[in-house]
Every structure is written in C-alpha cells, then in structure tokens.
C-alpha cells in the first residue's frame, strides 16, 4: 500500500506541466523579415512610378525572421512564392530597403509586390512604389520618409519586409517547483507563452494540446519538445520542421506533410498518420512507437 502511494506521489510530482489555450486569433505582431545581400539591383520599369528590386540574398542567411523570439534563418531550397504568401499574404506589403552610401546608411520606404521568386537560382524580384508611412516596427528608420528610390547597384543592402498580422495562440503553463517542499509552501507558477502559427516559427516547448491546426503551414517550424497531443494537424504543412522530443499522443496527422522533418524521440502513441508524408524524415527509429516509411 505504501509502495503504491509512493509511486502515485512520484508520478504526480513528475507529471508534465498543465496548459490552457487562452486565445487563438489573428492579431497584430511586431515582426519583419530581413533579406541580406551584398548587392541589390534597382531597375526602372515601363511605369515611372514603379521600380524593380532584383535581389540574390547571401547564401548563408537567405531571410531572417525577427525580432529575437521569432529569429530564424530560412534556407534557399524552401523559399518560394507559396512561403512568401504564407508569411505576408497576397498583395502589397510595406518594406524598407537600406544600403551603404557614400555618407553612411541610406534607405527608402516602399510598398512591395512579388514579381518572381526563383528557388533554383535563389533570386527574388519585387515591384516597388514609394511609401510615406513608417510601420511601427521600423519606427527608428523614420528618417528615410520621403527619400526617393535610387536606381543602380546598391552595395551592402538589406530589405526589411514587414508583416503585422498573424495567427497567434496564447497559452498558460503551470509548473511545479523541482523542490518537493516548495510545492507545499507555494502554489504553482503560471506563465503565458505565445506561438505564432506560420512557417519557420519558434514554438519550442509550446503546449498546443488539442489545438485545431488543420491545414496550418508550419514548414520549418521549431517545435522541439512541443506538446501537440490531441491536436488536429490533418493536412498540415510541416516539412523541414523540428519535432525533436515533441509529444503528439493521439494527434490527428492525417495527410500531413512531414517530409524532411526531424522526429527524433517524438511520442506518436495512438497518432493518426494515415496518408502522412514521411519521405526524408529523420529519427523515425527513435519515435514512440518506431515509424516505418521514412
């Protein structure tokens, strides 16, 4: 009897933290993407009000999501028009182009529309028109308001593309102290965490238990140790994602794309993987239960 009580008490102390999703909605966020390139070519078009930006980003830092909590580098082989639209939507997006001029940093505020994105060549073309409004996330760059578009080859350039709306899941985590005595002397601590549902998001250890992520684009996402148990991930795009140590117990992964994902030590007990794509996935022999077809 005492032995059973001890085991139960031990399990209680080592149980995973409890979490509740407190909101799941589209909301404004301060985020932007940086394209770094040694040279950006700015060309004239048949429309005098429209310029063309031709960019070949640096190979080791194609684009970077910022600020720090979302900071990720995205490899050229997965960047295309579909990914751009998943991050920014269709239509025009505000941006800032900076470069190194004779007197230091120069820049121009513009509105961008995608012209072409070539994965194989790693090149991007945008149509740009002048923009007089400064996005809040780039408030420190207000000195570039009203600056004209400069044509030619601009050296040491960076293009800041701004997005301010995204699907955000906020959830609370309640954690016990590792000290047994402390658990009796004070209540569990509670924190609120954020997971932005988009490609290349960083949601390490996020608790998304039971979340409806049907058809969500989480390609390249960092979901290390995330809790996705009972979540609906049917038809989700999760290629190149990092699911190391993730808990996906009884998750619905019907038709999900897990191509080239990292599943090392992931728990997939009772998960529905019918029609899921696992080509190139790594760590399949370490999952619970071990997977085949990778």
VOGU-3710 file (C-alpha; in Angstrom, 3 decimals, decimal comma):
1> xxxxxxxxxx> 0,000/0,000/0,000  2,757/2,424/0,992  4,670/1,457/-2,138  1,656/2,262/-4,336  1,132/5,598/-2,617  4,788/6,461/-3,131  4,584/5,639/-6,869  1,427/7,725/-7,261  3,035/10,635/-5,382  6,136/10,402/-7,584
11> xxxxxxxxxx> 4,052/10,426/-10,768  2,168/13,487/-9,539  5,400/15,382/-8,966  6,890/14,432/-12,343  3,750/14,929/-14,444  4,117/17,358/-17,350  3,010/20,920/-16,784  -0,656/21,747/-17,367  -1,546/24,288/-20,007  -4,655/26,068/-21,209
21> xxxxxxxxxx> -5,071/27,887/-24,538  -6,371/31,311/-23,585  -6,682/32,791/-27,088  -6,362/31,723/-30,714  -6,865/34,565/-33,147  -5,420/36,784/-35,847  -3,721/39,706/-34,150  -1,053/42,304/-34,880  2,526/41,390/-34,082  5,794/43,275/-34,462
31> xxxxxxxxxx> 7,663/41,144/-36,940  9,693/41,586/-40,063  11,877/39,611/-42,416  15,353/40,663/-43,422  16,845/39,814/-46,809  20,595/40,384/-46,667  22,526/40,774/-49,917  25,885/42,147/-50,958  24,227/43,939/-53,890  20,623/44,843/-54,759
41> xxxxxxxxxx> 19,895/45,990/-58,286  17,180/48,640/-58,605  15,873/48,860/-62,157  13,443/51,121/-63,990  10,233/49,726/-65,457  7,812/50,929/-68,119  5,837/52,604/-65,324  7,743/55,667/-63,992  6,144/55,161/-60,568  7,304/51,551/-60,231
51> xxxxxxxxxx> 10,833/50,218/-59,732  12,053/46,629/-59,822  14,189/45,254/-56,966  16,401/42,343/-58,025  17,933/40,528/-55,069  20,155/37,497/-54,646  20,401/37,089/-50,855  23,526/35,863/-49,115  23,547/32,067/-49,255  24,006/31,562/-45,515
61> xxxxxxxxxx> 21,292/33,990/-44,450  18,588/33,973/-47,080  15,961/35,552/-44,893  15,660/36,034/-41,169  12,522/36,356/-39,116  12,822/38,920/-36,346  12,600/40,056/-33,541  14,617/37,627/-31,444  11,760/35,416/-30,263  10,983/34,556/-33,887
71> xxxxxxxxxx> 14,535/34,812/-35,197  15,201/32,098/-37,782  17,257/31,734/-40,924  15,440/30,166/-43,858  17,378/28,105/-46,450  17,016/28,907/-50,164  15,641/25,469/-51,100  12,329/26,043/-49,297  11,712/29,694/-50,104  9,172/30,337/-52,853
81> xxxxxxxxxx> 6,028/32,331/-53,627  3,901/29,987/-51,508  6,075/30,591/-48,443  6,113/34,346/-49,055  2,314/34,408/-49,239  2,074/32,285/-46,084  4,166/34,871/-44,234  2,748/38,067/-45,709  -0,408/37,188/-47,620  -1,118/38,296/-51,151
91> xxxxxxxxxx> -0,983/41,857/-52,341  1,221/44,743/-51,292  3,402/44,755/-48,169  5,410/47,634/-46,635  9,181/47,398/-46,696  12,409/49,317/-46,176  15,470/48,994/-48,396  18,763/50,131/-46,858  22,253/50,217/-48,342  25,668/51,666/-47,705
101> xxxxxxxxxx> 26,034/55,012/-49,428  28,902/57,490/-49,571  27,781/59,166/-46,352  26,749/56,067/-44,411  23,462/54,189/-44,320  20,833/55,277/-46,807  17,320/53,969/-47,286  13,908/54,241/-48,888  10,432/53,205/-47,691  8,409/51,306/-50,282
111> xxxxxxxxxx> 5,422/49,075/-50,890  6,314/45,711/-52,431  4,520/43,211/-54,610  6,067/39,892/-55,631  7,195/39,701/-59,262  9,075/36,396/-59,192  10,844/34,170/-56,660  13,257/31,638/-58,120  14,250/28,891/-55,662  16,749/27,254/-58,006
121> xxxxxxxxxx> 18,674/30,466/-58,662  18,000/31,926/-55,225  16,832/35,231/-56,704  13,889/37,467/-55,851  12,197/40,196/-57,858  9,773/42,734/-56,424  7,935/45,695/-57,861  8,284/48,701/-55,566  6,463/52,014/-55,192  7,188/54,789/-52,716
131> xxxxxxxxxx> 5,541/54,576/-49,280  5,291/57,564/-46,933  4,098/55,587/-43,886  6,553/54,066/-41,404  5,493/50,703/-39,912  5,727/50,824/-36,119  8,293/48,035/-36,049  10,597/50,246/-38,147  9,944/53,488/-36,251  13,672/54,077/-35,785
141> xxxxxxxxxx> 14,012/54,331/-39,565  11,635/57,295/-39,911  14,468/59,451/-41,251  14,016/57,700/-44,593  10,462/59,026/-45,096  10,265/60,957/-48,358  13,577/59,661/-49,687  13,498/58,840/-53,411  14,132/55,452/-54,981  17,761/55,239/-56,115
151> xxxxxxxxxx> 18,475/53,229/-59,263  21,553/51,124/-59,924  23,558/48,598/-57,901  23,303/49,240/-54,161  26,025/47,641/-52,023  25,725/46,028/-48,583  21,950/46,138/-48,883  19,185/44,761/-46,667  15,476/44,599/-47,388  13,157/44,675/-44,353
161> xxxxxxxxxx> 9,744/43,287/-45,297  7,106/43,911/-42,656  4,138/41,811/-41,628  1,921/42,903/-38,763  -0,871/40,304/-38,649  -0,625/36,612/-37,882  -2,467/33,781/-36,173  -1,295/33,781/-32,563  -2,035/31,101/-29,971  -1,501/32,229/-26,395
171> xxxxxxxxxx> -1,411/29,580/-23,696  -0,707/29,392/-19,966  1,755/26,988/-18,436  1,511/25,972/-14,787  4,683/24,420/-13,489  5,625/22,788/-10,224  8,872/23,550/-8,470  11,519/20,834/-8,556  11,727/21,167/-4,769  9,162/18,911/-3,036
181> xxxxxxxxxx> 8,831/21,203/-0,016  8,273/24,259/-2,193  5,308/22,551/-3,857  3,507/22,518/-0,490  4,540/26,031/0,573  3,509/27,941/-2,548  1,143/27,420/-5,485  2,246/26,507/-8,992  3,762/29,312/-11,051  1,846/30,381/-14,148
191> xxxxxxxxxx> 3,248/31,925/-17,296  1,664/32,921/-20,599  3,513/31,925/-23,760  2,959/32,762/-27,405  3,123/30,599/-30,513  2,760/32,300/-33,890  1,268/29,857/-36,412  3,363/30,404/-39,525  6,333/28,929/-41,395  9,635/28,910/-39,501
201> xxxxxxxxxx> 8,033/29,943/-36,247  9,816/29,213/-32,964  7,419/27,415/-30,605  9,871/25,386/-28,570  8,103/23,581/-25,677  4,796/25,245/-26,584  1,732/23,449/-25,232  -0,777/23,244/-28,064  -2,783/20,357/-26,666  -5,993/19,934/-28,635
211> xxxxxxxxxx> -5,306/22,906/-30,921  -7,059/22,965/-34,297  -4,167/23,259/-36,756  -5,951/21,838/-39,780  -4,075/22,799/-42,972  -1,727/25,049/-40,948  1,606/25,965/-42,543  4,317/25,092/-40,016  7,043/24,306/-42,534  10,474/24,760/-40,994
221> xxxxxxxxxx> 8,960/25,397/-37,550  10,942/24,749/-34,374  8,567/22,608/-32,293  11,222/20,990/-30,128  9,563/19,410/-27,052  6,214/20,944/-28,020  3,024/19,306/-26,761  0,695/18,622/-29,677  -1,281/15,790/-28,128  -4,883/15,527/-29,390
231> xxxxxxxxxx> -4,185/18,385/-31,827  -5,784/18,363/-35,262  -2,837/18,524/-37,667  -4,600/16,947/-40,629  -3,184/18,213/-43,919  -0,747/20,452/-42,015  2,405/21,521/-43,859  5,292/20,526/-41,547  8,135/19,820/-43,953  11,599/20,648/-42,612
241> xxxxxxxxxx> 10,131/21,175/-39,125  11,996/20,196/-35,950  9,787/17,939/-33,805  12,557/16,555/-31,618  11,050/15,292/-28,361  7,576/16,529/-29,296  4,507/14,946/-27,697  1,922/14,095/-30,363  -0,098/11,497/-28,467  -3,417/10,827/-30,235
251> xxxxxxxxxx> -2,749/13,721/-32,623  -4,530/13,668/-35,972  -1,819/13,844/-38,648  -3,988/12,571/-41,493  -2,454/13,711/-44,777  0,137/15,887/-43,001  3,373/16,668/-44,837  6,299/15,677/-42,596  8,826/15,484/-45,435  12,407/16,111/-44,236
261> xxxxxxxxxx> 11,202/16,767/-40,673  13,168/15,765/-37,557  11,146/13,314/-35,449  13,900/12,243/-33,059  12,374/10,944/-29,799  8,902/12,220/-30,717  5,995/10,476/-28,974  3,394/9,462/-31,560  1,444/6,986/-29,460  -2,021/6,465/-30,991
271> xxxxxxxxxx> -1,410/9,258/-33,507  -3,265/9,016/-36,816  -0,638/9,042/-39,564  -2,888/7,807/-42,358  -1,749/9,377/-45,621  1,030/11,359/-43,923  4,141/12,044/-45,995  7,335/10,946/-44,224  9,867/10,921/-47,064  13,260/12,122/-45,821
281> xxxxxxxxxx> 12,135/12,421/-42,195  14,885/11,636/-39,682  14,801/9,991/-36,273  11,937/7,652/-37,200  13,556/4,697/-35,432  13,637/6,671/-32,158  9,959/7,649/-32,049  7,376/6,025/-29,817  6,354/3,748/-31,451  9,095/3,496/-34,124
291> xxxx> 7,927/4,624/-37,557  8,443/2,994/-40,909  8,255/4,588/-44,325  10,706/7,401/-43,643
//
